[in-house]
Amino acid sequence: MEKKNIYKALADFQQEVPVLLKGTDGYGYKYIRLEHMIAQINPLLKKHNLGFTQLVQGDGLTTILFHTLTGETIESHANIPDCDQKGMNKHQSAGAGITYYRRYSLSSMLGIITDKDTDANIYDTVKPEVKKKPVTNTKVELEVGGEDWKNVLSYIADPKIKALGLPVIVEHVQQRFKVSAKTKKELSKHI
């Protein structure tokens, strides 16, 4: 089957999809949660007549991208290795592996950027000296009118970010700041 329609739709999708926001800490890196990624890409997939499904098959995951108008598909399969996660039973570890592979298989198939490329770090010859900030678990309150407020307003001024809607935007902001009900109300005025 010729696949020119699905490849054109995918190319058009890739021209519009933003770099997806990273907000969850992993082990030494940040990544986007699967549900956030899907929420951000689904409207663009629909716009370009694309859809996807991900099937757990045997010891792996099959990701299928399909063109809703023609039925053309692109398919990829990845084996999911067994691994025991500390503090998880066998089923929880398997679920974590499936979610991990769903996120990376989908982002790979769609050609979207969801996290920093750490594989290329081995090619860095000169590492800049970085002063590490002390790690704290306390978030700063987002104050209306402050410097952080201006940065947040600049962030939500992007039409692609505004399109996410207030609940998703507030969730992203809350990953860095404490957000009071009053501040949420002020944010809603700018969306």
Sequence and secondary structure as in RCSB ss.txt:
>XXXX:A:sequence
MEKKNIYKALADFQQEVPVLLKGTDGYGYKYIRLEHMIAQINPLLKKHNLGFTQLVQGDGLTTILFHTLTGETIE
SHANIPDCDQKGMNKHQSAGAGITYYRRYSLSSMLGIITDKDTDANIYDTVKPEVKKKPVTNTKVELEVGGEDWK
NVLSYIADPKIKALGLPVIVEHVQQRFKVSAKTKKELSKHI
>XXXX:A:secstr
   HHHHHHHHHHHHH       EE SSSEE  HHHHHHHHHHHHHHTTEEEEEEEETTEEEEEEEETTT  EEE
EEEE      TT  HHHHHHHHHHHHHHHHHHHHHT   S   GGGGG  S             EE  TTSHHHH
HHHHHHTSHHHHTT HHHHHHHHHTTEE  HHHHHHHHTT 
